[in-house]
Amino acid sequence: MVPSLGRGRGAGLHTLKGGDHLSGRVLEADAFPPLFIATSGMDAAHTRLVNDYHAWQAPWMLLLPHLDSATEAHWKPPPAGRPNPSRSTAACILR
């Protein structure tokens, strides 16, 4: 059983070989990227891949309580019959 860590915190439960020092480590919520995968420092191809992954996951990620209004507006489907030009091609295909 994992003890309550408080909102947004995370604890290292299991590690790979050589990572014993990480087991039990507790990280505060701000140590995690807001959308679970950060794109800072990635090349353009990997950034597009992560953006497409986020678009694919958008239906459930819209339920996250910490989304800012710009991100929420970007992912919400447009009203019927109106395209959303800000969405990627892959996101439109996946709808």
C-alpha positions in Angstrom: 0.0 0.0 0.0 1.2 3.5 -0.9 0.9 6.1 1.8 -1.0 9.3 0.9 1.5 11.7 -0.5 -0.8 14.7 -1.1 -2.1 16.1 -4.3 0.2 15.6 -7.3 3.2 14.2 -5.5 4.8 11.0 -6.6 6.9 8.3 -4.9 9.4 5.9 -6.5 8.0 2.4 -5.8 10.1 0.1 -8.0 13.3 0.7 -9.8 15.4 -1.0 -12.5 18.8 -2.6 -11.7 21.1 0.1 -10.3 18.4 2.4 -9.3 18.0 1.4 -5.7 18.7 5.0 -4.5 15.5 6.1 -6.3 13.2 3.7 -4.5 11.1 5.6 -2.0 12.1 9.0 -3.4 9.2 11.5 -3.2 8.8 14.2 -5.9 6.6 17.3 -5.6 3.9 17.9 -8.2 6.0 20.6 -9.9 8.7 18.0 -10.8 6.3 16.5 -13.3 5.5 18.0 -16.7 1.9 19.3 -16.8 1.1 17.0 -19.7 3.2 14.1 -18.5 5.8 14.4 -21.3 7.8 17.6 -21.7 9.0 18.6 -25.2 11.7 21.0 -24.0 15.1 20.1 -25.5 13.6 17.7 -28.1 14.2 18.0 -31.8 11.4 18.9 -34.2 10.5 15.3 -35.1 10.2 14.2 -31.5 8.2 17.3 -30.6 5.7 16.5 -33.3 5.5 13.0 -32.1 4.8 14.1 -28.5 2.3 16.7 -29.8 0.5 14.0 -31.8 0.4 11.7 -28.7 -1.1 14.5 -26.6 -3.7 15.1 -29.3 -4.5 11.4 -29.3 -4.9 11.4 -25.5 -6.8 14.7 -25.5 -10.3 13.2 -24.8 -9.3 12.0 -21.4 -6.7 14.7 -20.7 -9.4 17.3 -20.9 -10.5 15.9 -17.6 -7.3 17.0 -15.9 -8.1 19.7 -13.3 -4.9 21.7 -13.9 -5.3 22.5 -17.6 -5.0 26.1 -18.5 -7.8 27.6 -20.7 -5.6 27.8 -23.9 -4.6 24.1 -23.7 -8.2 23.1 -23.1 -9.5 25.3 -26.0 -6.8 23.7 -28.3 -8.0 20.2 -27.5 -11.7 20.6 -27.4 -13.4 19.5 -30.5 -14.7 22.4 -32.6 -18.5 22.9 -32.9 -20.1 20.7 -35.5 -19.2 21.6 -39.0 -16.3 24.0 -38.0 -12.7 22.8 -38.5 -10.1 23.6 -35.9 -7.0 24.8 -37.8 -4.8 24.5 -34.7 -5.1 20.8 -34.4 -2.5 18.5 -36.1 -3.3 16.3 -39.1 -2.9 13.2 -37.0 -5.4 14.5 -34.4 -8.0 15.2 -37.1 -7.5 11.7 -38.5 -7.9 10.1 -35.1 -11.3 11.8 -34.4 
